[in-house]
Amino acid sequence: MSGENVKTSCAVLVERAMRIPGHKIDEIRQAVDIVDIVSGYVSLRQRGKNYFGLCPFHQEKTPSFSVNPQMQIFRCFGCGAGGNVFHFLMRIEGVSFPEAVRMAAERAGIPLELEEGEGERARLQELLYEANKLAADFYREQLFGPEGKTALEYLRFRGLTEETLETFGVGYAPEGWERFAVWAGKKGISPEVLEQAGLIVRREGGGFYDRFRHRVMFPLFNLSGRVVGFGGRRLTEDESSPKYINSPETPIYKKGETLYGLYQAREAIRASDTAIIVEGYMDLISLHQSGIRNVVATLGTALTPEQARLIRRYTRNAILFYDSDSPGFKAALRGAEVMLSEEMEVKIASVVPGEDPDSYVRTRGAEAVLRELGRAESLISFRLRRESEGIDLRDPDARARVASRVLESVSYIQNPLRRHAHVSWLAEQLRLEERFLTGELSRLLKLRAHPGVLRPGPSTAPAPHAKSRRNEAERTLVRILLRSTSLREYVREGLLQIKLQDALARQVWEAFCKAAETGDASIPLVLSELEDPEAAAFVASASEEPEEFFQSPQLAFDCFKAICVEEIDRLARSLQERMRTNRGEAAELTRQFNELLQLRRRVENGELDPRSLAAELTSAEG
């Protein structure tokens, strides 16, 4: 591709990378029919006012997927997915919100507009995408050229077929310090762009050199199938050189927000409703070639919340398939706890000592791997087994230590009922009284909520409400706001005085406020302000719930009361800590503490309107 062609290509693509103004999003939303869009993916049949079909986001035999043409929303009563046409495209295509809007715009024949100030950023991004695409083409060409013989022999020795190499775009970076830099320069890509893409490195004395040299190259794709970076494996035994080197973070590549192989695996993950997570490039590629396609890789780094949320777009079920050595155990533990925090179901499977998923599937075959995956354990069972290895559980102190470590993992479970079930199971396994495990778990939950606070000795402050109780109260208030015209103003005035803690409720509240500024806070308009598929599903589910449920003033009052009581308890705990460390202020702090207790009793007894307590709480805190 010539330099002029590159520039022309980038100019054409700028429009696609821009930020889309809100009025244009509304125009596109009104121009497309969600029934037409969904029908391209799902066989729908009309039943009454709505259309129904089998959900494309989870496996089912009885249709629970509904499309409401009047409100232009979809909702699955099985898996909970929901939202407007943009959120449907995000889920089904695995793309971002702006990309979904662009897809809908193309189908509606609506041209997009640049938002002021976005042009330069968009141009840079497109230049980086183009540079990475050229690099992928260069490395691919080199692999099958004369200089790629060693790399190709290595890959064939590892059992990879040409079809597999093509699927993942595997290539070869040749020896020499400036081979790629010189080639790319002839194609019209400036050294500054190549440097920002992480493909070349600036020399201290001037000039540049190739970042990747004499390495097998693995392109990293985003969910749109565009190359955002690379990983390179060395082909020599030179221990002074890292075995793998990866692209640095760039404007289009964030390591903690990318999963290797997700672009190729997303449909298989959705179809199987499970994601298998491995560590390395070859682990994933070998499993894929064996026919196990629902696999992604973290590339040797700890799983991040952002990566967990990427997987959650396609499934809430994951199996961590790591080495059984100590680093593998620790990585599995960290990854599983992150996924539990993101409200996912997670299991752990391990290969036999001395093997990794790559070697295991090559020597024993896919059936053996599937048997191991079928024996995957829950995180809690897995950790109990590993923590108990070599421990004499007849020793009471040893049992207590094991219980404490396993409870650390239990504390990451978000659902209180599931936490309780695991505590009961653990108490039975270790022959310990459940109430003591529950007490230790409560301590761990408090430490996680307030990691910097020391808590010596028992507290006499009011017991903190479970986080889920406040979250549920906030979410219920937001649902009332969406559905009840009679209580809307009452709830709105109260929420203006309260900082919502629940992230999902806060997203929907902010979207409601933006929609209300236009004079229309209807559910379709609120949905148009939301980019997060989870928040959109929450709003869609609220639209399907019985309207009479949201007409109770007592329900709204009780939700505000729960939030205020939690705030009072938080202030009381803070005062207690100050009382322990500031003896000279004991009298004043005790007075404030007693005032809080009195305030709490009045709120619990319904003597005060909890919406109006913001000023009083501020006074008590001072």
N, C-alpha and C positions, 0 to 999 in steps of 0.2 A: 504494500500500500504506500503510495507516495505521500510526501509531506502535505501537499495540497489536498489530497483525498482525506487524510487524517483530519485536517482542519475543517473540511466540508462536513465530514461525518460527525465531528464533535458539535458543529453548529446546529446540525439537524437534531442531534440527540439532546441538546441543551433544554429544549422545550419539554422533553420527557422527564428531566431531572429536577424541574423547578418545584417550588412550593406553590400549592394551588390556593388561590384566594377563596375565602368562605362563600362569597356570593356565587362563584363558579361551581363550587361543590353542590350548593343548593340547586342550581340550574341543572346539573347533571343528574342529581337524585330525582328530580321531578320529571326528567326526560325519559328515564328508563323505567321499565316495568319489571318488578322483581320476579313476577311469574315467568316472564319470557327468559330472564337470565337464568333462573334456577332450573327451568325446563331443559336447558342445555346440558345439565348435569344429572338431573333426577327426573324419573318418570312420575309425573304428577296426575292425580285424578281429583276432580272437584267433588266436594262433599259439603253441601250447604254453601255458605259464603266463602269458605276457605278451600285450599288445595292441600292434598296429603300425598306423601310418598315415603319410601324407605330412606332413612337418614344416611347421607353420604359420609357422615363423620364418625359413625360407629356401626358395628354389625348388628342387624336386627332382622327379624322375620315378619313382624307386624308393623305397618307404617305408624310412626309416631312423629314424623316430620311434617310440620304444618307451615303453609305460606298464607299470609293474610293480605290479599290484594288491596283492601281498603286502607290499611295502615302501612302497606308496603314494608312488611317485616316478615321474618321467618322465625320459627321456634321449634326446637326438638324437645319433646316431652320425655325422651329417653336419656339423652346425654346432657341436655341443658343448653346446647348451643343456640344462639339467637342473635338478632340484630337486623340491620337493614341490608340493602343490596351490596353496599361496600364491605360490610362485615362478612357477608356470605362469600364474596370473592376473595377476601383475605384468607378465610379458612380453607376454601376449596383449592385455591391456587398457591397458598402458602406465601403470600406477598404482603408488603407493608400497606398501610392505609393509603398513602399517596399513589402507590402503584395500582391499588384496586380502583381508585378514582379514575386514574388514567385509562384503565381497561374499560370501565363503564363509559367513559367519554368517547373512546374509540367506537364502541358499539352504537352510541347515540349519535355519532358524527358531529360531536361538539369540539371545536378547537380549544386548546388550553391557553392560559395567559401566564406570563411571568409576573410574580409579585415583586414589587420594587425592592432592590437590594439583594435579590437572590441570584442574579445572573452570574456574578463572578464565582460564587461558591459552586454553582451548578456546572459552570464551564470547567473548573478545576476537577470536580468529581468525574466528569465525562472524559477528560484527558487521562486521568488515572485509570479508569476502566479500559480505555483504549490501549494504554501502555501495557497493562496486565494481559489484555487479549493478545497483543502482538508478542509479548514474552511467552505466553502459553503456546502460540503457534511456532515460535522459534525453537523452544525446547522440544516440542513434539517432532518437528522436522529433524532436529539433531539426533534424536533417539534412533530414528530409522535411517540416518546417514552413516557414512564410514566411521565417523568419530564416536558414534553411539554404540559400537559393537560391544564394548565391555559392559555398558549399562544394560543393554538388551539381553546379553547373556545372563547377567545377574538376575534380571526380572524373570527370565524363563526358568532359571534355576530355582527361583522361589515359586514356580508353578503357575505364573500368571499368563493368561492367553492374550492374544492381540485384541480380542473383543473386550476383555476386561480393561486393558490399557487404554482403549478408545473410550470406554464408558467414563473413566476417571481422568482422562486427558493426561496420563502420565508422560513425562518427557525427560530430557537430559540436558543439563547445563555443561557445555564443553569446558575443557581446560583452557587456561589463558586468562589474563587479567582483564581484558577489555573486549572480549569477543562479542558479547551481547551489546555492550554500550556502543561500540562502533556500528554494529548492524542496525540497531534501533535509530541511531543518529541518521543513517542513510535513509531511513523510512520517515524522517521528519519529526521525530519525537525529541524534544530538547532534553539535555542532561538534567535540568532542574526538575522537569516533570518525572523523569526516571528516578531521580533521587527521592522525590516526594512519594513515589510509588513503592519505595523500598527496594528497588531492583539494582541500583548501583550505590556506591558509597563514595563520599568526597574524600580525596587525599588531603592530608595536612599541608603538603607543599604545592597543592593545586592539581586540578584534574580529578578524574573519577576512576573507579575500578568496579568490576562486577561483584555483586554480593554473593552470587551462587556460582561455584566453579567445580567442575568434575563431580557433579552430584545428580542422583536421580531426583526428578522434580515432580511434586504433587501439587497441582493447582487447588486452591481453596475457592469454592463457589458460594455465592450468596443464594438466597431462595429464588431469585430470578434467573439463576443460571449464569451469572456474570462472574468472571474471575476477579477476586478481591485481594489475593495474596498467594504465597507459595510456601511449601515446606520442602527442604532439600536434604536428602540422605547421602552421606559421603560414600564413596566407592573404594576408599583405601583403608588400611588398618592403622593409619596415623592417629594415635591417641591424642596428639596435641590439637587436633581439629575436632570440634563437636560432631557427634554422630549425626545429629539433626540440627539444622538451623532453619528459622522461620522468618517470614517477612515481619518487619516492625509494624507497629500500629500506624495507620494512615487515616486520612479523612474518609476512606471507604472501607477500612478494615479495623475492627475492634476484636482482639483475640478472645476476650471473655464473652463476646456476643455472637460467636461463630462456632458452628459444629461441623466438623469434617464429615462429608457424605450425606448430610441432611437433604441436600438438593436431590440426590439420586434415590434416597430412601423414603421420602415423605409419603408417597402413595402406598408403599408396602407397610409403613408404620400405621397409616390410617386404616388400611385393610385388615391388618392383624390386631389393631388396637393395642399394640405393645411396641415400645422402642427398646432395643438392646444397645447398651452403651459400653463401648470398649475404649482403650486408651490410645492405640496407635494406628497409623496409616495402614500398615500391612495386616493388622488384626481385622480391620474393617474390610479391606479389599478381598482378603482370602475368604472371609465369611460370605461376602456378597457373591463371589465367584462360585461358592459351593451351593448357592441357592437360598441362603439366609440373607434376605435383602433389607430387612427392617432394622438396620444397624447404623449408628452414628458413633463418632469418635471425638474425645476431648483433647486428643493430642498431648497426652502426658501432663496436662494441667488439671488443677482441681476444678470440678464442675461448679459453675457459677449460677446464681439465681436467674440471670438473663438467659443462660443456656437452657436451664430447666423450663423457663417460660416458653422458649422456642419449641421444645419438645411438646409442651402442653397444648400447643396449637393443634396437634394431631392426635394426641392420646394422653390420658392421665396415668397410664401404666408403663412402668419401666423396669428393666432387669439390668443391673450392673454386672458385667461379665469381665472381671479383672483377674490378673495374676494372683496366685494364692500366697505369694511371699509377703513380708511385712509391709513394704511400700504399697503393694497392691491392696492389702487389708486396710491400710490407713486411707488410701484414695477412695476405696469403696465406701468406707464409713463416712467420710466427708461428703461424698457425692450423694449418698442416700439421705443424709440429714438435710442437705440442701433441698432435695426433692420433697421430703416430708414437709419442710417449711413452706413449699409452694403447693401444698395440698395435693400431692401426687401419691399414687400407690407404687411402692418400690420394693423390689426383691433383689437379692444378691446371689450370683452363681460364681463359682471359682473353678479354674482348671486345676489339674493335679500339679503338685510341686515340680518345678523345673520346666514347666510348659507355659506358653501364653496362648491366647485364642488363635493366633496365626499358625503356630506349630501344631496345635491340637487338632485343628480342622484339616490340616494337610496330611497328618499322619493317621488320624482316626476317622475322618470323614464327617459329613454334616449330621448323620444320624446320631453319632456319639455326642456332638455338640448339643443337638436338640434334647437328648436325654439329660445332659447337665443342666440345660436351661429349664427343663421340666422339674428338676429337683431344686430349683432356686428357693431360697429361704427369705422370709421377711427380715427386715433389718434387725428387729428385736431378737428374733430367734438366732440369727447369724451372730449378732454381737454376744449373746449369752454363751453360745457354743465356743466362740473364739476366746472370750475372756475367761472361760472356765477351763481351758486347756492347761493341763499341768497343775491345776489347783485342787487341793483337798477340800471339797465342799462340806465335809463333816466338821470342818473348823468354822465356828460361828463368825469369827472376824473375817475369814476369807469370803464367806457367803455375803457378808455386809459390803465388803469392797466390790465384789462382782456386781451386786445389786445396784450400788451407787453408780458404777460405770455404765451399766445397761440403762439405767434411768436417764442418764444424760441423753441417750438417743430417743427414749420415750418422750422427753420434753420437747422434741422438735415436732411431734404430731400435733396438728392444729385442732383436730376435732376432739372435744372433751370426752365424748362417748368412746371413741377409739382409744384414747389415752387410758381411760378407766379399764377397758377390756384388757389392754396389755399389762397394766399394773396387776390386775387379778391373776392373769396367766403367769406373770413373773413371780408373784408371791407363792403360787402353787408349785412352780418349778424349784424354787429355792427354799421352800418350807419356812417362809417368813410371814409375819402377820401383815395383811394388806394395809392396815391403817398406818403402819410405820413407813411403808413404801410410799403411800399417798402423801404423807407429811414431807418426806424427802423430795418427792416430785414437786410439791408446792414450793419448797425452798428453791429448787432449781429454776422453776418458772419465774419466780420473783427476781432471781439474779439475772436471768436473761432479759427481763423487762427493764431492769435498772442495773446494768452491769458494773457501774462505777460505785455503787452504794454498798457499804459494809452493813451487815445486819447481825451484830452480836447479841445473842440471847433472844428469848421469846419476845414478841411484840404484843403490846396491849392495845394498839390502834385497831380500829375496825378492820376486819379482814378485807383485803382487796377483792372486788368483784372479778370474776373470770373475764379475761380479755374478750372472750367470745360473747359474753352477755352485753358488753358495751357495743361491740361490733354489730351484734344483731339489732340492738336498739337503734343504732344509727342507720342501719340498712332499712329497718322498718319505717323510720321517719321519712327516708327518701322515697320509699314506695308510696307512702301516704301522699307525699308531695306530688308524685306523678299521677296518682289516681283519684284523689279526693279534692274536688273544687271547693267543698264547704270547709275543709280543714286546711287548705293550702296556705292561706295567709297566716294562720296560727303557727303552722310548722315553719314556714319561711322566716317569720320574725324570730322564732327561737333559734333556728340554725344560723342566723346572722350573728348571734352572740356566742356561738360555740365553735371551737376548732375541732372538726371531725378527725378522729384518729384512724378510722377504717379507710384504707386507701381506695377501695372500690366505691364506698359511699361518698367519699370526697370527690372522686372523679365525676360521679353522676350529679352531685349537687352543683359542681362548677359548670357542668354542661347545661343543667337546668337554668342556672342564672344567665348564661350566655343566650340561651334560647328565649328566655323571658325578656331580654333586652329588645328583641324584635317584636314583642307583643304576642308571641305564640310559643307557649311552653308545652305544646302537645308532645306526645311520645315520639312521633316521627321527627320532629324538630330537635328534640333532645338527643335522639340517636345520631342525627347528622353532626352533632358536636363531639361525638365520641369516636376515638380511634381504637381504643382497646377492645378486642373482641369479648373479653370477660365482662367488662362493664356493659357492653352492648347486650350480651346475653342476659345480664341481670335486669336491664330495662325491659327487654322483650318478655322475660318471664313475668315481670310485674304487670304487663299489659294483659296477660292471660289469666290472672288470678281473679276470683270473684270480687266484684266491685264493693259489695256490702262489707267485706272484711276491712276496708279502709275508711269506713265512715264513723268509726267509734272515737269520740273525743277522749274517752278514758284510755284507749290504747296509746294515743299520742302523748297524753299526760304521763303515762307510766314509762314511756320511752325516755322522755326528758328527765323524769325522776331518776331512772337508772343511770343516766349519764352524769347527772349532778351528784348523786351519791358517790359514784366512782371518783369524781373530781375532789369531793370533800375528803374521801379516804386517802387519795394521793397527797393532799395537803397535810393531812394528819400524820401520815408516815414521814413526810419531810420534817414536820415539827418535832417528831420523836427523835429523829436523828440529830437535830440541832440541840435538843434537850440533853442528849448524851454527851455532846462535845462542848457545850457552852453552859457550864454550871452557873456562871454569873448571871445569866439571863433566864434562869430556871423559872422564876416567878412569872415573868412576862410571857414566856413561851407556854407555860402551863395554862395561863389565862386564855391565850389564843387557842390552845388545844381544846379546852373545855367549851369555848365558844363554837368551835367546829363540831364537837359532839352534839351540842344543843341544836345547831343548825341542821345537822344530819337527822336528828329526831323530828324536827319540824317538817323537813322534806318528806321523810318516810311516812309521817302522819297526814300528809296532804294539806298542811297548813299554809304552804307557800307555793306560788307558781314557779316551777323549776326553770322556766324559760328566763325569768328575770333575775336569776341568782348570780349572773356574771360579776356584777359590781360587788356583791357581798363576798364572793369567793376571792376576788382580788384583794379586798380589805382584810379578809382572814389570812391570806398569804403574807401580807405585809406585817 
